[in-house]
Amino acid sequence: MFSFGWLARWGHDPREPTRGRRHTAMPRRPARMRLAAAVVLACVGLSAAAFFAGLRIAAVVAVSAGGGELGIARIGRLLAQGAAVDGPLSGVLVAVDPGHGGPDRGACHLPSGLVEKEINLDMALRLERALKASGAQVFLTRRDDTFVSLDERARRANEQGADVFVSLHVNRFPSPECFGAQTFYLPESLEGRRLALLIQEELRQVYPPNYRQALPGNYRVLRGTAMPAALVEIGFVTNATDRDLMQQDDYREAVAAAIARAIIRFVRGESADQPA
Ligand SMILES: [Zn+2]
């Protein structure tokens, strides 16, 4: 049987002279022992609670994410924060990168008031809201109209230890016929490809005439990131229909929701139905 004998020994201060003082020292010992026992019991109770909370988090993440490197990172993040699993992206840290900023405006169509850096930031804030609604933690590489270099964007995402990286952009092309949102991934990244294909599949649901497939793209900001990464061009400023869509609040909201859905599916370990 478990013995508290060590506790009794601890309860006795060896420096305390016992001879001749026994009658005064004795009454102090039980009070000190009671305190020590209470501390031990509290520690055992808290450890057990933390252990079972940890077990629950690990079980939920293992079931929902299928384990793996991302699953382990999520478990660590949830345990570190003592956070509950209250959404499909709980414990997942997503880095959202609004392209361009400051003097770098990106692709623009000034007659319709479309400026890429502004669309990208607006989309990033919408995506942030959508991801947080699913329990994710979100890191934005910029939150205002400032210039951040491509290497710095990647470095910030790596420093945060993000699980997923999504860069948001607007496209342009000499031919005004080109339309449709399109997603890119690093050619050598299998997980980046899985992420990009899921995003593209969800984007096509938003605007069914969009026939575009996810494509490999050797983008510098993707090359610098240490996690699965994708770059989304939400439409062409050089196409009239895309310009109309990008001016609509509903379209922007739907695109943000589509990317968030794709990230949930990615974290669950899903793959797109129709590989590009
Ligand atoms: Zn761009």
Residues whose N, C-alpha, C, O or C-beta is under 5 A from the ligand:
A	BS01	ZN	G99 G106 H169 V170
